[in-house]
Structures are given as C-alpha cells and as structure tokens.
Amino acid sequence: MFATIDHAAGARSVGVDMPESTVLVVGNPAAGAPPMLDAPNLALDLPTRVLVRQASPGAVGSSVVLSDPRALARRHGLRDEQVEALGQIVSVIDRALEQVSTR
C-alpha cells in the first residue's frame, strides 16, 4: 500500500457531507516498474487505485471499484506476460476482500 486518500474527510474539511469514500493506492514496484520501461505512459495508471465507498450516508455496506490493470496494460500495448504480471494485484485485492467479508 502506497497511500490512502480519504475523500470524505477532505469534503468535510470544506463543509461538504459525502459518504465515506477512500482511495487505496496499491501495487508492487517489481511488477509495475518493468512494464513502465516499455510503456512510460503507463505510469499515469499505476499504481492501482481502489475506491472503497459507503453505499450512502448511514447505510450498511460499501462498494469496491478499480480499473483492472490488465485492461490498462493492454491499452498501452504491453506483451501478454506483462499484462498477466500486472493482473496479479487483482488476485491480491480479491483475496483481501474475501477475508474482510468473512469477518
């Protein structure tokens, strides 16, 4: 995890009420840096950002949204093995969500 951005806290700081909305910036430099050598503009899309958003104020539950890095890698014309290497973060996120949902 590289960073956490709490958009709801930012909104509250300027008097705006919004559902809890946090962006998690996650990735693995060993997986992301080599493809960026072949496609430098990929750096605009990596590391992966995951939005965790409360359904609505006071509601139970949340949604998790991310742009699949495999699709981003394909858009940048990367080779299949690079696409799959970047896609490993999706599996990590899925496993983390499974653990959270069973608690």
C-alpha positions as a Markdown table, in Angstrom:
| # | Residue | x | y | z |
|---|---|---|---|---|
| 1 | Met | 0.0 | 0.0 | 0.0 |
| 2 | Phe | 1.5 | 3.3 | -1.1 |
| 3 | Ala | -1.2 | 5.7 | 0.1 |
| 4 | Thr | -4.7 | 6.2 | 1.4 |
| 5 | Ile | -6.8 | 9.1 | 0.3 |
| 6 | Asp | -9.8 | 9.9 | 2.5 |
| 7 | His | -12.1 | 11.9 | 0.2 |
| 8 | Ala | -14.9 | 12.1 | 2.7 |
| 9 | Ala | -12.5 | 13.8 | 5.2 |
| 10 | Gly | -11.4 | 16.3 | 2.6 |
| 11 | Ala | -15.1 | 17.0 | 1.8 |
| 12 | Arg | -15.9 | 17.6 | 5.5 |
| 13 | Ser | -12.9 | 20.0 | 5.8 |
| 14 | Val | -14.7 | 22.3 | 3.3 |
| 15 | Gly | -18.2 | 21.8 | 4.8 |
| 16 | Val | -19.4 | 19.2 | 2.3 |
| 17 | Asp | -21.1 | 16.0 | 3.5 |
| 18 | Met | -20.4 | 12.9 | 1.5 |
| 19 | Pro | -20.5 | 9.1 | 2.1 |
| 20 | Glu | -17.2 | 7.6 | 3.3 |
| 21 | Ser | -15.0 | 7.4 | 0.2 |
| 22 | Thr | -11.5 | 6.2 | 0.4 |
| 23 | Val | -9.0 | 5.5 | -2.3 |
| 24 | Leu | -6.3 | 3.0 | -1.6 |
| 25 | Val | -3.2 | 3.2 | -3.8 |
| 26 | Val | -1.7 | -0.3 | -4.1 |
| 27 | Gly | 0.9 | -2.0 | -6.2 |
| 28 | Asn | 4.2 | -3.8 | -6.4 |
| 29 | Pro | 7.2 | -2.0 | -7.9 |
| 30 | Ala | 8.7 | -5.3 | -9.0 |
| 31 | Ala | 5.6 | -5.9 | -11.2 |
| 32 | Gly | 4.9 | -2.3 | -12.3 |
| 33 | Ala | 8.3 | -0.8 | -13.0 |
| 34 | Pro | 9.5 | -3.1 | -15.8 |
| 35 | Pro | 6.3 | -2.6 | -17.9 |
| 36 | Met | 6.7 | 1.2 | -17.4 |
| 37 | Leu | 10.1 | 0.9 | -19.2 |
| 38 | Asp | 8.2 | -0.4 | -22.3 |
| 39 | Ala | 5.2 | 1.9 | -22.0 |
| 40 | Pro | 6.2 | 5.0 | -20.0 |
| 41 | Asn | 2.7 | 6.5 | -20.1 |
| 42 | Leu | 1.6 | 3.5 | -18.0 |
| 43 | Ala | 2.9 | 5.5 | -15.1 |
| 44 | Leu | -0.3 | 7.6 | -15.3 |
| 45 | Asp | -2.4 | 4.5 | -14.5 |
| 46 | Leu | -0.1 | 2.8 | -11.9 |
| 47 | Pro | 0.0 | 2.0 | -9.1 |
| 48 | Thr | -3.6 | 0.6 | -9.0 |
| 49 | Arg | -6.2 | 2.8 | -7.2 |
| 50 | Val | -9.0 | 1.1 | -5.4 |
| 51 | Leu | -12.1 | 3.1 | -4.4 |
| 52 | Val | -13.9 | 1.9 | -1.3 |
| 53 | Arg | -17.2 | 3.8 | -1.0 |
| 54 | Gln | -20.0 | 3.6 | 1.5 |
| 55 | Ala | -23.4 | 2.9 | -0.2 |
| 56 | Ser | -25.0 | 6.1 | 1.3 |
| 57 | Pro | -24.7 | 8.1 | 4.5 |
| 58 | Gly | -25.7 | 5.8 | 7.4 |
| 59 | Ala | -26.2 | 2.8 | 5.2 |
| 60 | Val | -24.6 | -0.6 | 5.9 |
| 61 | Gly | -22.2 | -1.9 | 3.2 |
| 62 | Ser | -19.9 | -0.4 | 0.7 |
| 63 | Ser | -18.7 | -0.8 | -2.9 |
| 64 | Val | -15.2 | -1.5 | -4.1 |
| 65 | Val | -14.2 | -0.3 | -7.6 |
| 66 | Leu | -10.9 | -0.4 | -9.5 |
| 67 | Ser | -9.7 | -0.2 | -13.1 |
| 68 | Asp | -8.3 | -3.6 | -14.0 |
| 69 | Pro | -4.6 | -3.2 | -14.6 |
| 70 | Arg | -4.8 | -5.9 | -17.2 |
| 71 | Ala | -7.1 | -3.7 | -19.4 |
| 72 | Leu | -4.8 | -0.7 | -18.8 |
| 73 | Ala | -1.7 | -2.8 | -19.8 |
| 74 | Arg | -3.5 | -4.0 | -23.0 |
| 75 | Arg | -4.4 | -0.4 | -23.8 |
| 76 | His | -0.7 | 0.5 | -23.6 |
| 77 | Gly | 0.2 | -2.4 | -25.9 |
| 78 | Leu | 2.1 | -4.5 | -23.5 |
| 79 | Arg | 3.0 | -8.1 | -24.0 |
| 80 | Asp | 0.8 | -10.9 | -22.6 |
| 81 | Glu | 3.2 | -11.8 | -19.9 |
| 82 | Gln | 3.4 | -8.2 | -18.7 |
| 83 | Val | -0.4 | -8.0 | -18.8 |
| 84 | Glu | -0.7 | -11.1 | -16.6 |
| 85 | Ala | 2.0 | -9.9 | -14.2 |
| 86 | Leu | 0.2 | -6.6 | -13.6 |
| 87 | Gly | -3.1 | -8.6 | -13.2 |
| 88 | Gln | -1.7 | -10.3 | -10.1 |
| 89 | Ile | -2.7 | -7.3 | -8.0 |
| 90 | Val | -6.4 | -8.1 | -8.8 |
| 91 | Ser | -6.0 | -11.5 | -7.2 |
| 92 | Val | -4.4 | -10.0 | -4.1 |
| 93 | Ile | -7.2 | -7.5 | -3.8 |
| 94 | Asp | -9.8 | -10.2 | -4.3 |
| 95 | Arg | -8.3 | -12.3 | -1.5 |
| 96 | Ala | -8.2 | -9.3 | 0.8 |
| 97 | Leu | -11.8 | -8.6 | 0.2 |
| 98 | Glu | -12.8 | -12.2 | 0.8 |
| 99 | Gln | -11.0 | -12.1 | 4.2 |
| 100 | Val | -12.8 | -8.8 | 5.1 |
| 101 | Ser | -16.2 | -10.1 | 4.0 |
| 102 | Thr | -16.0 | -13.2 | 6.2 |
| 103 | Arg | -15.3 | -11.2 | 9.4 |
